[in-house]
């Protein structure tokens, strides 16, 4: 597994669960899921560091 595969893993799994090809037309769905996951993780880390 490459670094890119690990970074894109959450969106890829959601696309597979929905039954769409994550490398085809569902690239935007994969991008959206990855953005939401990493935004949430980043906000939690920032919250812990600041507080």
C-alpha positions as CSV (number, residue, x, y, z in Angstrom):
1,X,0.0,0.0,0.0
2,X,1.4,3.4,-1.0
3,X,1.2,6.6,0.9
4,X,-1.4,7.9,-1.5
5,X,-3.6,4.8,-1.0
6,X,-3.4,5.3,2.8
7,X,-4.4,9.0,2.5
8,X,-7.3,8.2,0.1
9,X,-8.5,5.2,2.1
10,X,-11.5,6.7,3.8
11,X,-13.1,8.0,0.6
12,X,-12.2,4.8,-1.3
13,X,-14.0,2.6,1.3
14,X,-17.1,4.8,1.2
15,X,-17.2,4.7,-2.6
16,X,-16.8,0.9,-2.5
17,X,-19.6,0.7,0.1
18,X,-21.9,2.7,-2.2
19,X,-21.0,0.5,-5.1
20,X,-19.3,3.1,-7.3
21,X,-15.8,3.1,-8.8
22,X,-13.7,5.4,-6.7
23,X,-11.3,6.0,-9.7
24,X,-14.0,6.8,-12.2
25,X,-16.9,9.2,-11.9
26,X,-16.9,9.0,-8.1
27,X,-13.7,11.0,-7.7
28,X,-15.6,14.0,-6.3
29,X,-17.4,11.8,-3.8
30,X,-14.1,10.4,-2.7
31,X,-12.6,13.9,-2.4
32,X,-15.6,15.1,-0.4
33,X,-15.4,12.2,2.1
34,X,-11.6,12.6,2.5
35,X,-12.0,16.3,3.0
36,X,-14.6,15.8,5.7
37,X,-12.5,13.1,7.5
38,X,-9.3,15.1,7.5
39,X,-11.0,18.4,8.4
40,X,-12.5,16.7,11.4
41,X,-9.2,15.1,12.4
42,X,-7.4,18.4,12.0
43,X,-10.0,20.4,14.0
44,X,-9.8,17.8,16.8
45,X,-5.9,18.1,16.9
46,X,-6.1,21.9,16.8
47,X,-8.7,21.9,19.6
48,X,-6.5,19.7,21.8
49,X,-3.4,21.8,21.2
50,X,-5.1,25.1,21.8
51,X,-7.1,24.1,24.9
